[in-house]
Amino acid sequence: MSTESAFRPTTYCTILQTSPEDLVDEFGDPMDNETAAATGVPISILIQSSRQFLPSENRMTVVEIITARLRPNVPVNETSRIKDERTGQIYMIEELVAPQDPFGAASVRMILRRVR
């Protein structure tokens, strides 16, 4: 039985949580909260870029796809944000997949979008 995830961490991160009882803005949307749920969490962040043609604007553009992996015991959900401790970048989670692994702990895979 394997107890380790099958990924190699590239950096450490802080998991930022926004709780439902937080204040809301003038539109009723929850405001971002800087409450750290976990710090020093090993994470693998991979940024891939590709060129795509936009026919409506008749030009090429560069699109970044940011994929990340975490260990399964990390308290992360769809409303969490990820702060890269090395670069200071903050990412929001667009997609969160926690596959089941019959042989042990599977890594949690995320698609991220850079916030700031």
N, C-alpha and C positions, 0 to 999 in steps of 0.2 A: 504494500500500500504506500502510495506517495503522499507526503504531507506538504510538499513545496509546490508552488505554482511554476508553470513552465514558461517563465519569462525572465529576462535579465533587466533589473531596474537601471534606468538612465539618470535618475535624479531622485530627490526626496520632495514630498509635497505636504501641504496643510489642507485638510478638508474643512471647508467653510459651510456651515449649515444655516438655513433660514427657517426658523420655526414658524408655525401657522399663527401663533399669537403675537407676532411682531407687528409693528405699526404698518399701516397702509398709506399710500400716497393719495393725492387728490382724485385719482381715477379708480381707487379701490384695489390697486395691485400691491402685493407685498413688497416692501422695500428691502434692498439688499442688506444683509447683516454680516458682520465680520466675526461672528462667533466661531471659534475654532473647535471642531469636534475631535480632531486628531491632528497631531503634528509629527514630523519626521517619518512619514509613511513612504516606503519605497514604491516608486511608480516608474513605469516605462512610458515615455511620451515620444511618439514618432510623428514627424510632420512630413507629409508627402505633398508635392505640388505638381500640378499638371496644367498644361495650356489648353484652353478651350476657346472655340470660336463662338462669338455671340452674333448670330445672323441679324438680329434686330438693330444692332449698333455697327455692324460690319467691321468688327475688330476682334483681335485675340485678347484674352485675359488669362491671368494666372489664378487658379483655384487651389486653396490649401485644404487638405484633409488631415485632420489631427486625430490620431488614434492613441488611446492610452490603455494600459493594463494595470490592475491592482490585485492584491491578494484578496481572497474571498472574505476574510474576517474584518475588513475595513468598513466602518459605518458610513456608507455612501448611498444616496438615493437620487432620484431625478431632479430634486430641487437643490442638491449640493453644488458647490463650486469648488474648483481645484486651484490652489495657488502653488506654483512651482517655486520652491524655496531657493533654488539657484538663480533663476532669472527674474523672479518677482512677477511673472505673468500670471494672470487669473483667467481661468477657463470655465465656461458653463457647460453642462452636460446636455448634449442633444439626444444621445441614444445610450442606453445602459443595458448590457446583456450579461447575465450571470448564468452561463451554461452549466449543466449538471455533468459531473465527471464521475463515472463509476469506480475509478481507481484512486480517488483521493480528492484533493482540493484543486478546483479549476480556478483560473484567474477570471476576474471580472473585466470585461472589455467595454470600453466607452468610445464614443465619437464625441469630440469636444469642439467648441468654438471659442476663439480667443475673445475675451471681453476687454481687457486692458493689460 
